[in-house]
Amino acid sequence: MKIKIESIYKVNHLLLLSIFAVVMAIAFVACSGSGTDNNNATPESMVDTGPSDEDIAASYTALGAIDSTLYESGKATFKTKCVSCHQLDAKVVGPILRDVTKRRTSQWINSMLTDPAAWVQSDPIAQQVFEENNKVQMLVPGGTTADERRALIEYLRKEGNQ
Ligand code: HEC
């Protein structure tokens, strides 16, 4: 009788052990699976995807209808201060600018023009543009005034149909 009880106990014990082993195996596979994913991808909260297309469009809509006087003034400033490094439709020293208003907000462009070096230091997208352009730092001789920047944005905005 004593032996019988002991053997029943042993069987139950083995059964419990194997259930435990199966549960552990499933848990291990599940954890290692998601572990691999996490190693390969940056957590979503850390990815800076920048502003959405809607945010970009809204930043130009907020400026109102295209002002043709500002546009002409921006066009003239572009010729004197930007064409040495930029064209609307071809890469020169800096990136193509025809479609820049499709990828950057007006505020972003204003910050870039105000102090390109500081903006590259502080903004992750500006940093990325800098890396993509062989780490050539944009430099506008003599800088730009706030009025010139506003006019340049009007020029880029009209040329980019924003
Ligand atoms: C000495 C050359 C040079 C001049 C002059 C210059 N740029 Fe740039 N620009 C660059 C380079 C190089 C980059 C990309 C690397 C970086 O971020 O510094 C750039 C980047 C930019 C960007 C960001 C483009 C993007 O894809 O995000 C804008 C907008 C821009 N420039 C506008 C202008 C305007 C407007 C002027 C005239 C006031 C101007 N730049 C004058 C060299 C120049």
Backbone and ligand atoms as CSV (ligand in chain L), in Angstrom:
chain,resi,resn,atom,element,x,y,z
A,1,MET,N,N,0.832,-1.207,0.000
A,1,MET,CA,C,0.000,0.000,0.000
A,1,MET,C,C,0.861,1.249,0.000
A,2,LYS,N,N,1.856,1.219,0.807
A,2,LYS,CA,C,2.765,2.365,0.914
A,2,LYS,C,C,3.486,2.616,-0.423
A,3,ILE,N,N,3.918,1.518,-1.053
A,3,ILE,CA,C,4.624,1.603,-2.338
A,3,ILE,C,C,3.711,2.206,-3.413
A,4,LYS,N,N,2.441,1.735,-3.370
A,4,LYS,CA,C,1.482,2.197,-4.374
A,4,LYS,C,C,1.293,3.721,-4.303
A,5,ILE,N,N,1.106,4.213,-3.097
A,5,ILE,CA,C,0.920,5.670,-2.919
A,5,ILE,C,C,2.132,6.426,-3.444
A,6,GLU,N,N,3.309,5.856,-3.111
A,6,GLU,CA,C,4.540,6.519,-3.561
A,6,GLU,C,C,4.627,6.577,-5.087
A,7,SER,N,N,4.202,5.462,-5.759
A,7,SER,CA,C,4.322,5.449,-7.219
A,7,SER,C,C,3.313,6.403,-7.860
A,8,ILE,N,N,2.115,6.514,-7.260
A,8,ILE,CA,C,1.128,7.480,-7.786
A,8,ILE,C,C,1.697,8.892,-7.658
A,9,TYR,N,N,2.273,9.146,-6.506
A,9,TYR,CA,C,2.895,10.456,-6.259
A,9,TYR,C,C,3.971,10.751,-7.304
A,10,LYS,N,N,4.782,9.709,-7.612
A,10,LYS,CA,C,5.868,9.875,-8.583
A,10,LYS,C,C,5.326,10.203,-9.984
A,11,VAL,N,N,4.242,9.471,-10.353
A,11,VAL,CA,C,3.667,9.710,-11.687
A,11,VAL,C,C,3.164,11.153,-11.784
A,12,ASN,N,N,2.406,11.578,-10.715
A,12,ASN,CA,C,1.898,12.952,-10.729
A,12,ASN,C,C,3.027,13.979,-10.786
A,13,HIS,N,N,4.045,13.657,-10.058
A,13,HIS,CA,C,5.203,14.541,-10.006
A,13,HIS,C,C,5.834,14.697,-11.396
A,14,LEU,N,N,5.980,13.544,-12.070
A,14,LEU,CA,C,6.551,13.565,-13.421
A,14,LEU,C,C,5.667,14.347,-14.378
A,15,LEU,N,N,4.347,14.138,-14.229
A,15,LEU,CA,C,3.389,14.826,-15.103
A,15,LEU,C,C,3.508,16.343,-14.920
A,16,LEU,N,N,3.560,16.741,-13.636
A,16,LEU,CA,C,3.698,18.169,-13.342
A,16,LEU,C,C,4.991,18.729,-13.936
A,17,LEU,N,N,6.051,17.940,-13.788
A,17,LEU,CA,C,7.345,18.377,-14.313
A,17,LEU,C,C,7.298,18.568,-15.816
A,18,SER,N,N,6.653,17.598,-16.509
A,18,SER,CA,C,6.638,17.735,-17.970
A,18,SER,C,C,5.743,18.893,-18.399
A,19,ILE,N,N,4.617,19.121,-17.675
A,19,ILE,CA,C,3.769,20.284,-18.022
A,19,ILE,C,C,4.586,21.558,-17.840
A,20,PHE,N,N,5.294,21.605,-16.727
A,20,PHE,CA,C,6.152,22.761,-16.441
A,20,PHE,C,C,7.167,22.975,-17.576
A,21,ALA,N,N,7.777,21.867,-18.031
A,21,ALA,CA,C,8.787,21.950,-19.086
A,21,ALA,C,C,8.177,22.490,-20.372
A,22,VAL,N,N,6.959,22.016,-20.709
A,22,VAL,CA,C,6.305,22.466,-21.942
A,22,VAL,C,C,5.994,23.968,-21.847
A,23,VAL,N,N,5.463,24.373,-20.676
A,23,VAL,CA,C,5.136,25.792,-20.494
A,23,VAL,C,C,6.400,26.645,-20.635
A,24,MET,N,N,7.481,26.185,-20.024
A,24,MET,CA,C,8.738,26.932,-20.102
A,24,MET,C,C,9.232,27.020,-21.541
A,25,ALA,N,N,9.088,25.903,-22.276
A,25,ALA,CA,C,9.550,25.877,-23.669
A,25,ALA,C,C,8.763,26.893,-24.495
A,26,ILE,N,N,7.427,26.921,-24.290
A,26,ILE,CA,C,6.587,27.875,-25.043
A,26,ILE,C,C,6.982,29.310,-24.687
A,27,ALA,N,N,7.145,29.526,-23.372
A,27,ALA,CA,C,7.513,30.868,-22.915
A,27,ALA,C,C,8.857,31.291,-23.513
A,28,PHE,N,N,9.789,30.363,-23.572
A,28,PHE,CA,C,11.118,30.668,-24.107
A,28,PHE,C,C,11.041,31.051,-25.577
A,29,VAL,N,N,10.287,30.263,-26.352
A,29,VAL,CA,C,10.158,30.548,-27.791
A,29,VAL,C,C,9.505,31.914,-27.986
A,30,ALA,N,N,8.428,32.156,-27.225
A,30,ALA,CA,C,7.711,33.432,-27.368
A,30,ALA,C,C,8.629,34.606,-27.027
A,31,CYS,N,N,9.380,34.473,-25.932
A,31,CYS,CA,C,10.255,35.570,-25.505
A,31,CYS,C,C,11.401,35.782,-26.472
A,32,SER,N,N,12.023,34.677,-26.906
A,32,SER,CA,C,13.183,34.853,-27.788
A,32,SER,C,C,12.727,35.420,-29.119
A,33,GLY,N,N,11.498,35.075,-29.541
A,33,GLY,CA,C,10.961,35.628,-30.792
A,33,GLY,C,C,10.848,37.130,-30.703
A,34,SER,N,N,10.165,37.615,-29.663
A,34,SER,CA,C,9.978,39.064,-29.572
A,34,SER,C,C,11.300,39.741,-29.234
A,35,GLY,N,N,12.182,39.028,-28.549
A,35,GLY,CA,C,13.502,39.586,-28.228
A,35,GLY,C,C,14.277,39.912,-29.486
A,36,THR,N,N,14.219,39.010,-30.472
A,36,THR,CA,C,14.937,39.239,-31.725
A,36,THR,C,C,14.381,40.485,-32.422
A,37,ASP,N,N,13.043,40.612,-32.430
A,37,ASP,CA,C,12.434,41.770,-33.082
A,37,ASP,C,C,12.921,43.063,-32.448
A,38,ASN,N,N,12.940,43.057,-31.103
A,38,ASN,CA,C,13.335,44.278,-30.410
A,38,ASN,C,C,14.782,44.658,-30.678
A,39,ASN,N,N,15.610,43.624,-30.872
A,39,ASN,CA,C,17.014,43.928,-31.116
A,39,ASN,C,C,17.215,44.591,-32.473
A,40,ASN,N,N,16.386,44.206,-33.432
A,40,ASN,CA,C,16.587,44.712,-34.786
A,40,ASN,C,C,15.938,46.064,-35.037
A,41,ALA,N,N,14.917,46.394,-34.253
A,41,ALA,CA,C,14.196,47.638,-34.522
A,41,ALA,C,C,14.351,48.604,-33.368
A,42,THR,N,N,14.483,49.884,-33.704
A,42,THR,CA,C,14.519,50.911,-32.673
A,42,THR,C,C,13.096,51.048,-32.149
A,43,PRO,N,N,12.904,51.157,-30.845
A,43,PRO,CA,C,11.540,51.331,-30.333
A,43,PRO,C,C,10.862,52.506,-31.040
A,44,GLU,N,N,9.569,52.328,-31.350
A,44,GLU,CA,C,8.867,53.328,-32.152
A,44,GLU,C,C,8.950,54.732,-31.583
A,45,SER,N,N,8.917,54.825,-30.243
A,45,SER,CA,C,8.930,56.140,-29.624
A,45,SER,C,C,10.237,56.888,-29.898
A,46,MET,N,N,11.279,56.154,-30.300
A,46,MET,CA,C,12.565,56.811,-30.528
A,46,MET,C,C,12.794,57.190,-31.992
A,47,VAL,N,N,11.910,56.743,-32.886
A,47,VAL,CA,C,12.078,57.060,-34.301
A,47,VAL,C,C,11.483,58.444,-34.564
A,48,ASP,N,N,12.319,59.356,-35.083
A,48,ASP,CA,C,11.811,60.677,-35.410
A,48,ASP,C,C,11.422,60.690,-36.877
A,49,THR,N,N,10.134,60.560,-37.137
A,49,THR,CA,C,9.688,60.518,-38.521
A,49,THR,C,C,9.400,61.924,-39.037
A,50,GLY,N,N,9.560,62.941,-38.189
A,50,GLY,CA,C,9.324,64.313,-38.605
A,50,GLY,C,C,7.836,64.606,-38.730
A,51,PRO,N,N,7.505,65.806,-39.208
A,51,PRO,CA,C,6.090,66.173,-39.312
A,51,PRO,C,C,5.389,65.385,-40.418
A,52,SER,N,N,4.083,65.211,-40.281
A,52,SER,CA,C,3.309,64.497,-41.300
A,52,SER,C,C,3.084,65.412,-42.505
A,53,ASP,N,N,2.645,64.814,-43.618
A,53,ASP,CA,C,2.349,65.609,-44.817
A,53,ASP,C,C,1.317,66.689,-44.509
A,54,GLU,N,N,0.343,66.342,-43.644
A,54,GLU,CA,C,-0.712,67.300,-43.285
A,54,GLU,C,C,-0.112,68.484,-42.516
A,55,ASP,N,N,0.813,68.181,-41.587
A,55,ASP,CA,C,1.452,69.260,-40.817
A,55,ASP,C,C,2.232,70.185,-41.754
A,56,ILE,N,N,2.905,69.582,-42.716
A,56,ILE,CA,C,3.705,70.371,-43.653
A,56,ILE,C,C,2.792,71.275,-44.471
A,57,ALA,N,N,1.740,70.692,-45.037
A,57,ALA,CA,C,0.802,71.483,-45.849
A,57,ALA,C,C,0.183,72.598,-45.011
A,58,ALA,N,N,-0.185,72.276,-43.748
A,58,ALA,CA,C,-0.821,73.276,-42.877
A,58,ALA,C,C,0.116,74.449,-42.605
A,59,SER,N,N,1.414,74.179,-42.508
A,59,SER,CA,C,2.365,75.254,-42.215
A,59,SER,C,C,2.402,76.278,-43.351
A,60,TYR,N,N,2.115,75.838,-44.579
A,60,TYR,CA,C,2.090,76.776,-45.723
A,60,TYR,C,C,0.717,77.406,-45.880
A,61,THR,N,N,-0.318,76.631,-45.608
A,61,THR,CA,C,-1.674,77.169,-45.692
A,61,THR,C,C,-1.811,78.336,-44.719
A,62,ALA,N,N,-1.152,78.190,-43.537
A,62,ALA,CA,C,-1.227,79.236,-42.513
A,62,ALA,C,C,-0.638,80.562,-43.003
A,63,LEU,N,N,0.196,80.515,-44.037
A,63,LEU,CA,C,0.807,81.749,-44.549
A,63,LEU,C,C,-0.155,82.496,-45.485
A,64,GLY,N,N,-1.271,81.872,-45.818
A,64,GLY,CA,C,-2.246,82.520,-46.700
A,64,GLY,C,C,-1.918,82.311,-48.168
A,65,ALA,N,N,-2.617,83.072,-49.026
A,65,ALA,CA,C,-2.409,82.938,-50.479
A,65,ALA,C,C,-1.002,83.434,-50.835
A,66,ILE,N,N,-0.481,82.944,-51.955
A,66,ILE,CA,C,0.861,83.371,-52.386
A,66,ILE,C,C,0.863,84.885,-52.653
A,67,ASP,N,N,1.847,85.537,-52.070
A,67,ASP,CA,C,2.012,86.983,-52.254
A,67,ASP,C,C,3.048,87.175,-53.363
A,68,SER,N,N,2.611,87.741,-54.505
A,68,SER,CA,C,3.505,87.807,-55.662
A,68,SER,C,C,4.684,88.769,-55.447
A,69,THR,N,N,4.486,89.816,-54.632
A,69,THR,CA,C,5.601,90.738,-54.354
A,69,THR,C,C,6.679,90.014,-53.547
A,70,LEU,N,N,6.231,89.270,-52.532
A,70,LEU,CA,C,7.179,88.485,-51.718
A,70,LEU,C,C,7.888,87.450,-52.598
A,71,TYR,N,N,7.112,86.835,-53.482
A,71,TYR,CA,C,7.681,85.812,-54.367
A,71,TYR,C,C,8.810,86.407,-55.212
A,72,GLU,N,N,8.566,87.582,-55.825
A,72,GLU,CA,C,9.578,88.211,-56.685
A,72,GLU,C,C,10.819,88.572,-55.867
A,73,SER,N,N,10.600,89.064,-54.665
A,73,SER,CA,C,11.710,89.433,-53.805
A,73,SER,C,C,12.502,88.177,-53.399
A,74,GLY,N,N,11.805,87.102,-53.108
A,74,GLY,CA,C,12.466,85.841,-52.761
A,74,GLY,C,C,13.262,85.274,-53.928
A,75,LYS,N,N,12.699,85.430,-55.113
A,75,LYS,CA,C,13.370,84.938,-56.325
A,75,LYS,C,C,14.711,85.670,-56.505
A,76,ALA,N,N,14.691,87.003,-56.287
A,76,ALA,CA,C,15.913,87.811,-56.430
A,76,ALA,C,C,16.946,87.405,-55.368
A,77,THR,N,N,16.499,87.210,-54.136
A,77,THR,CA,C,17.422,86.805,-53.058
A,77,THR,C,C,17.991,85.417,-53.343
A,78,PHE,N,N,17.157,84.542,-53.860
A,78,PHE,CA,C,17.621,83.189,-54.186
A,78,PHE,C,C,18.773,83.268,-55.192
A,79,LYS,N,N,18.610,84.180,-56.208
A,79,LYS,CA,C,19.650,84.333,-57.246
A,79,LYS,C,C,20.957,84.844,-56.670
A,80,THR,N,N,20.874,85.737,-55.698
A,80,THR,CA,C,22.116,86.303,-55.175
A,80,THR,C,C,22.728,85.456,-54.051
A,81,LYS,N,N,21.884,84.834,-53.226
A,81,LYS,CA,C,22.443,84.162,-52.042
A,81,LYS,C,C,22.404,82.638,-52.050
A,82,CYS,N,N,21.696,82.029,-52.973
A,82,CYS,CA,C,21.516,80.577,-52.893
A,82,CYS,C,C,22.023,79.795,-54.105
A,83,VAL,N,N,21.989,80.431,-55.309
A,83,VAL,CA,C,22.280,79.639,-56.524
A,83,VAL,C,C,23.705,79.095,-56.596
A,84,SER,N,N,24.609,79.651,-55.817
A,84,SER,CA,C,25.970,79.102,-55.844
A,84,SER,C,C,25.959,77.661,-55.333
A,85,CYS,N,N,24.983,77.312,-54.518
A,85,CYS,CA,C,24.925,75.958,-53.953
A,85,CYS,C,C,23.641,75.193,-54.265
A,86,HIS,N,N,22.594,75.905,-54.689
A,86,HIS,CA,C,21.303,75.227,-54.908
A,86,HIS,C,C,20.698,75.561,-56.258
A,87,GLN,N,N,20.002,74.572,-56.834
A,87,GLN,CA,C,19.112,74.808,-57.968
A,87,GLN,C,C,17.791,74.161,-57.621
A,88,LEU,N,N,16.745,74.598,-58.319
A,88,LEU,CA,C,15.431,74.021,-58.025
A,88,LEU,C,C,15.371,72.555,-58.458
A,89,ASP,N,N,16.014,72.249,-59.598
A,89,ASP,CA,C,15.825,70.904,-60.166
A,89,ASP,C,C,17.092,70.071,-60.308
A,90,ALA,N,N,18.189,70.549,-59.764
A,90,ALA,CA,C,19.408,69.743,-59.856
A,90,ALA,C,C,20.200,69.858,-58.568
A,91,LYS,N,N,20.866,68.791,-58.227
A,91,LYS,CA,C,21.702,68.816,-57.029
A,91,LYS,C,C,22.994,69.541,-57.384
A,92,VAL,N,N,23.349,70.540,-56.583
A,92,VAL,CA,C,24.637,71.214,-56.792
A,92,VAL,C,C,25.444,70.850,-55.541
A,93,VAL,N,N,25.798,71.834,-54.718
A,93,VAL,CA,C,26.458,71.518,-53.441
A,93,VAL,C,C,25.412,71.038,-52.447
A,94,GLY,N,N,24.299,71.768,-52.417
A,94,GLY,CA,C,23.183,71.416,-51.526
A,94,GLY,C,C,22.084,70.693,-52.287
A,95,PRO,N,N,21.076,70.226,-51.563
A,95,PRO,CA,C,19.990,69.442,-52.172
A,95,PRO,C,C,19.126,70.236,-53.160
A,96,ILE,N,N,18.427,69.499,-54.024
A,96,ILE,CA,C,17.411,70.046,-54.933
A,96,ILE,C,C,16.337,70.725,-54.083
A,97,LEU,N,N,15.913,71.924,-54.478
A,97,LEU,CA,C,14.965,72.635,-53.609
A,97,LEU,C,C,13.545,72.764,-54.158
A,98,ARG,N,N,13.299,72.288,-55.379
A,98,ARG,CA,C,11.934,72.410,-55.930
A,98,ARG,C,C,10.898,71.806,-54.971
A,99,ASP,N,N,11.208,70.634,-54.456
A,99,ASP,CA,C,10.216,69.919,-53.648
A,99,ASP,C,C,10.470,70.024,-52.135
A,100,VAL,N,N,11.319,70.978,-51.746
A,100,VAL,CA,C,11.653,71.048,-50.315
A,100,VAL,C,C,10.422,71.381,-49.459
A,101,THR,N,N,9.469,72.131,-50.030
A,101,THR,CA,C,8.258,72.477,-49.268
A,101,THR,C,C,7.298,71.288,-49.144
A,102,LYS,N,N,7.628,70.196,-49.821
A,102,LYS,CA,C,6.811,68.974,-49.668
A,102,LYS,C,C,7.344,68.125,-48.507
A,103,ARG,N,N,8.590,68.379,-48.126
A,103,ARG,CA,C,9.172,67.556,-47.054
A,103,ARG,C,C,9.507,68.309,-45.775
A,104,ARG,N,N,9.498,69.646,-45.818
A,104,ARG,CA,C,9.807,70.432,-44.616
A,104,ARG,C,C,8.728,71.489,-44.395
A,105,THR,N,N,8.464,71.791,-43.131
A,105,THR,CA,C,7.506,72.864,-42.830
A,105,THR,C,C,8.184,74.217,-43.077
A,106,SER,N,N,7.357,75.263,-43.158
A,106,SER,CA,C,7.909,76.608,-43.361
A,106,SER,C,C,8.778,76.997,-42.154
A,107,GLN,N,N,8.363,76.543,-40.948
A,107,GLN,CA,C,9.146,76.850,-39.736
A,107,GLN,C,C,10.514,76.192,-39.801
A,108,TRP,N,N,10.547,74.965,-40.317
A,108,TRP,CA,C,11.815,74.231,-40.407
A,108,TRP,C,C,12.774,74.976,-41.340
A,109,ILE,N,N,12.241,75.390,-42.515
A,109,ILE,CA,C,13.091,76.099,-43.487
A,109,ILE,C,C,13.576,77.413,-42.879
A,110,ASN,N,N,12.687,78.086,-42.151
A,110,ASN,CA,C,13.085,79.336,-41.511
A,110,ASN,C,C,14.237,79.098,-40.520
A,111,SER,N,N,14.149,78.029,-39.738
A,111,SER,CA,C,15.222,77.718,-38.778
A,111,SER,C,C,16.522,77.383,-39.506
A,112,MET,N,N,16.399,76.640,-40.600
A,112,MET,CA,C,17.587,76.256,-41.379
A,112,MET,C,C,18.298,77.503,-41.919
A,113,LEU,N,N,17.498,78.469,-42.381
A,113,LEU,CA,C,18.086,79.681,-42.970
A,113,LEU,C,C,18.597,80.642,-41.902
A,114,THR,N,N,17.988,80.607,-40.729
A,114,THR,CA,C,18.386,81.540,-39.665
A,114,THR,C,C,19.801,81.233,-39.172
A,115,ASP,N,N,20.055,79.959,-38.893
A,115,ASP,CA,C,21.387,79.563,-38.427
A,115,ASP,C,C,21.623,78.093,-38.786
A,116,PRO,N,N,22.082,77.852,-40.041
A,116,PRO,CA,C,22.205,76.461,-40.517
A,116,PRO,C,C,23.048,75.575,-39.592
A,117,ALA,N,N,24.162,76.084,-39.098
A,117,ALA,CA,C,25.055,75.253,-38.277
A,117,ALA,C,C,24.377,74.845,-36.968
A,118,ALA,N,N,23.713,75.799,-36.315
A,118,ALA,CA,C,23.027,75.508,-35.048
A,118,ALA,C,C,21.860,74.552,-35.288
A,119,TRP,N,N,21.169,74.728,-36.416
A,119,TRP,CA,C,20.007,73.886,-36.712
A,119,TRP,C,C,20.441,72.435,-36.962
A,120,VAL,N,N,21.557,72.271,-37.664
A,120,VAL,CA,C,22.079,70.916,-37.900
A,120,VAL,C,C,22.451,70.251,-36.564
A,121,GLN,N,N,22.939,71.052,-35.638
A,121,GLN,CA,C,23.297,70.522,-34.317
A,121,GLN,C,C,22.079,70.081,-33.523
A,122,SER,N,N,20.975,70.841,-33.636
A,122,SER,CA,C,19.845,70.590,-32.738
A,122,SER,C,C,18.702,69.784,-33.332
A,123,ASP,N,N,18.580,69.739,-34.664
A,123,ASP,CA,C,17.434,69.048,-35.263
A,123,ASP,C,C,17.882,67.747,-35.935
A,124,PRO,N,N,17.246,66.612,-35.574
A,124,PRO,CA,C,17.668,65.320,-36.132
A,124,PRO,C,C,17.528,65.216,-37.648
A,125,ILE,N,N,16.509,65.871,-38.213
A,125,ILE,CA,C,16.338,65.801,-39.681
A,125,ILE,C,C,17.429,66.623,-40.376
A,126,ALA,N,N,17.719,67.803,-39.819
A,126,ALA,CA,C,18.779,68.641,-40.385
A,126,ALA,C,C,20.126,67.903,-40.306
A,127,GLN,N,N,20.301,67.168,-39.218
A,127,GLN,CA,C,21.524,66.369,-39.036
A,127,GLN,C,C,21.618,65.311,-40.150
A,128,GLN,N,N,20.482,64.696,-40.453
A,128,GLN,CA,C,20.433,63.664,-41.485
A,128,GLN,C,C,20.736,64.251,-42.872
A,129,VAL,N,N,20.175,65.453,-43.151
A,129,VAL,CA,C,20.426,66.118,-44.441
A,129,VAL,C,C,21.923,66.418,-44.567
A,130,PHE,N,N,22.498,66.855,-43.473
A,130,PHE,CA,C,23.930,67.165,-43.418
A,130,PHE,C,C,24.763,65.909,-43.743
A,131,GLU,N,N,24.404,64.778,-43.133
A,131,GLU,CA,C,25.116,63.508,-43.372
A,131,GLU,C,C,24.975,63.092,-44.843
A,132,GLU,N,N,23.767,63.269,-45.376
A,132,GLU,CA,C,23.503,62.848,-46.763
A,132,GLU,C,C,24.228,63.716,-47.782
A,133,ASN,N,N,24.638,64.911,-47.359
A,133,ASN,CA,C,25.327,65.817,-48.274
A,133,ASN,C,C,26.827,65.890,-47.958
A,134,ASN,N,N,27.384,64.744,-47.698
A,134,ASN,CA,C,28.817,64.594,-47.443
A,134,ASN,C,C,29.331,65.507,-46.335
A,135,LYS,N,N,28.461,65.796,-45.382
A,135,LYS,CA,C,28.816,66.633,-44.236
A,135,LYS,C,C,29.361,67.995,-44.655
A,136,VAL,N,N,28.778,68.532,-45.733
A,136,VAL,CA,C,29.124,69.895,-46.128
A,136,VAL,C,C,28.160,70.810,-45.394
A,137,GLN,N,N,28.708,71.740,-44.634
A,137,GLN,CA,C,27.864,72.640,-43.857
A,137,GLN,C,C,27.375,73.798,-44.715
A,138,MET,N,N,26.049,73.988,-44.736
A,138,MET,CA,C,25.489,75.138,-45.450
A,138,MET,C,C,25.925,76.429,-44.768
A,139,LEU,N,N,26.311,77.381,-45.586
A,139,LEU,CA,C,26.739,78.670,-45.051
A,139,LEU,C,C,26.275,79.754,-46.023
A,140,VAL,N,N,25.480,80.679,-45.562
A,140,VAL,CA,C,24.998,81.754,-46.428
A,140,VAL,C,C,25.833,82.992,-46.126
A,141,PRO,N,N,26.674,83.410,-47.072
A,141,PRO,CA,C,27.511,84.583,-46.810
A,141,PRO,C,C,26.655,85.798,-46.469
A,142,GLY,N,N,26.943,86.423,-45.360
A,142,GLY,CA,C,26.173,87.593,-44.924
A,142,GLY,C,C,24.870,87.223,-44.230
A,143,GLY,N,N,24.533,85.943,-44.224
A,143,GLY,CA,C,23.296,85.508,-43.565
A,143,GLY,C,C,22.051,85.987,-44.297
A,144,THR,N,N,20.914,85.843,-43.650
A,144,THR,CA,C,19.649,86.321,-44.237
A,144,THR,C,C,18.868,87.073,-43.162
A,145,THR,N,N,18.124,88.086,-43.592
A,145,THR,CA,C,17.266,88.799,-42.642
A,145,THR,C,C,15.935,88.052,-42.555
A,146,ALA,N,N,15.137,88.389,-41.539
A,146,ALA,CA,C,13.829,87.740,-41.375
A,146,ALA,C,C,12.959,87.991,-42.608
A,147,ASP,N,N,13.018,89.204,-43.164
A,147,ASP,CA,C,12.223,89.525,-44.361
A,147,ASP,C,C,12.685,88.687,-45.556
A,148,GLU,N,N,13.995,88.546,-45.683
A,148,GLU,CA,C,14.515,87.740,-46.799
A,148,GLU,C,C,14.066,86.283,-46.666
A,149,ARG,N,N,14.090,85.775,-45.434
A,149,ARG,CA,C,13.685,84.381,-45.210
A,149,ARG,C,C,12.214,84.180,-45.558
A,150,ARG,N,N,11.399,85.124,-45.136
A,150,ARG,CA,C,9.965,85.021,-45.425
A,150,ARG,C,C,9.748,85.013,-46.952
A,151,ALA,N,N,10.484,85.900,-47.663
A,151,ALA,CA,C,10.346,85.988,-49.118
A,151,ALA,C,C,10.883,84.711,-49.790
A,152,LEU,N,N,11.986,84.186,-49.273
A,152,LEU,CA,C,12.553,82.941,-49.835
A,152,LEU,C,C,11.565,81.785,-49.684
A,153,ILE,N,N,10.891,81.760,-48.540
A,153,ILE,CA,C,9.903,80.701,-48.305
A,153,ILE,C,C,8.752,80.847,-49.317
A,154,GLU,N,N,8.365,82.106,-49.602
A,154,GLU,CA,C,7.293,82.322,-50.584
A,154,GLU,C,C,7.742,81.833,-51.967
A,155,TYR,N,N,8.988,82.112,-52.284
A,155,TYR,CA,C,9.540,81.657,-53.577
A,155,TYR,C,C,9.529,80.128,-53.663
A,156,LEU,N,N,10.069,79.474,-52.652
A,156,LEU,CA,C,10.138,77.993,-52.655
A,156,LEU,C,C,8.741,77.382,-52.642
A,157,ARG,N,N,7.859,78.052,-51.917
A,157,ARG,CA,C,6.493,77.554,-51.791
A,157,ARG,C,C,5.783,77.584,-53.150
A,158,LYS,N,N,5.931,78.704,-53.875
A,158,LYS,CA,C,5.261,78.800,-55.180
A,158,LYS,C,C,5.897,77.827,-56.169
A,159,GLU,N,N,7.237,77.768,-56.183
A,159,GLU,CA,C,7.916,76.865,-57.119
A,159,GLU,C,C,7.584,75.407,-56.817
A,160,GLY,N,N,7.276,75.121,-55.554
A,160,GLY,CA,C,6.949,73.746,-55.181
A,160,GLY,C,C,5.445,73.485,-55.155
A,161,ASN,N,N,4.649,74.500,-55.611
A,161,ASN,CA,C,3.180,74.371,-55.624
A,161,ASN,C,C,2.590,74.051,-54.263
A,162,GLN,N,N,3.105,74.680,-53.214
A,162,GLN,CA,C,2.514,74.443,-51.879
A,162,GLN,C,C,1.569,75.572,-51.522
L,1,HEC,C1,C,27.773,77.331,-49.496
L,1,HEC,C2,C,26.702,76.553,-50.064
L,1,HEC,C3,C,25.268,76.872,-49.696
L,1,HEC,C4,C,24.599,78.082,-49.789
L,1,HEC,C5,C,25.139,79.436,-50.240
L,1,HEC,C6,C,23.228,77.806,-49.415
L,1,HEC,N1,N,23.086,76.486,-49.094
L,1,HEC,FE1,FE,21.369,75.563,-48.497
L,1,HEC,N2,N,22.386,73.855,-48.185
L,1,HEC,C7,C,23.708,73.656,-48.495
L,1,HEC,C8,C,24.086,72.305,-48.094
L,1,HEC,C9,C,25.472,71.696,-48.291
L,1,HEC,C10,C,22.937,71.743,-47.533
L,1,HEC,C11,C,22.785,70.344,-46.942
L,1,HEC,C12,C,23.753,70.104,-45.824
L,1,HEC,C13,C,23.469,70.899,-44.610
L,1,HEC,O1,O,22.408,70.691,-44.021
L,1,HEC,O2,O,24.306,71.732,-44.240
L,1,HEC,C14,C,21.885,72.738,-47.614
L,1,HEC,C15,C,20.580,72.538,-47.184
L,1,HEC,C16,C,19.538,73.410,-47.405
L,1,HEC,C17,C,18.154,73.166,-47.102
L,1,HEC,C18,C,17.588,71.878,-46.521
L,1,HEC,C19,C,17.235,70.971,-47.682
L,1,HEC,C20,C,16.532,69.720,-47.282
L,1,HEC,O3,O,16.461,68.811,-48.103
L,1,HEC,O4,O,16.079,69.621,-46.142
L,1,HEC,C21,C,17.440,74.268,-47.470
L,1,HEC,C22,C,15.950,74.490,-47.345
L,1,HEC,C23,C,18.388,75.211,-47.988
L,1,HEC,N3,N,19.648,74.659,-47.940
L,1,HEC,C24,C,18.047,76.450,-48.481
L,1,HEC,C25,C,18.972,77.414,-48.867
L,1,HEC,C26,C,18.615,78.766,-49.264
L,1,HEC,C27,C,17.190,79.288,-49.406
L,1,HEC,C28,C,19.792,79.421,-49.501
L,1,HEC,C29,C,19.975,80.858,-49.861
L,1,HEC,C30,C,19.623,81.830,-48.839
L,1,HEC,C31,C,20.877,78.465,-49.260
L,1,HEC,N4,N,20.341,77.278,-48.877
L,1,HEC,C32,C,22.225,78.757,-49.413
L,1,HEC,C33,C,24.578,74.551,-49.056
L,1,HEC,C34,C,24.307,75.880,-49.250
